[in-house]
Amino acid sequence: MQLSSRTEYAARALIALAGAVADDSPVQLADLAAGQEIPPDYLAQLVGTLKSGGLVATRRGPGGGLLLARPAGDVSLAEVVQLMEGSFSPAECGGGADRCHRTARCALQEAWGDLARAMAEALGRHSLARIARRQDELCRSSPMYHI
């Protein structure tokens, strides 16, 4: 199962915001887009979804920008994927009887359900705070080359 670029970009943006929590200052959308190599217009669309999903807050005015709406340790990667993808189901039929008329007599339904639960559980163990810390470790240990 491959997650969409929407989910990847949303996760990267949230992890960057989680890493910026230390100084509690909002991050400008343009700075976040540049730092994460996300097209600014696309990021603006994603921020709308993240805001309506309760993951991002905005602060208006001078010094305004984007912030996490909740502590980074309280937001799991599973929540991000659920918000952006709508489901963990790897197939249309994995969404239950309302999505497939064969649900009651389909053995694949169980396998897709097992996969969706395993994915949700695995991603649920990774908070934005945990991933942001690991990202920081990787950045500090990776040599930078300047020309």
Buried (B, 14 or more C-beta within 10 A) or exposed (E): EEBEEBBBBBBBBBBBBBBBBEEEEBBBBEBBBEBBEBEEEEBEEBBEBBBEBEBBBEEEEEEEBBBBBBEBEEBBBBBBBBBBBEBBBBBEBBBEEEEBEEBEEBEEBEEBBEBBEEBBEEBBEBBBBBBBBEBBEEEEEEEEEEE
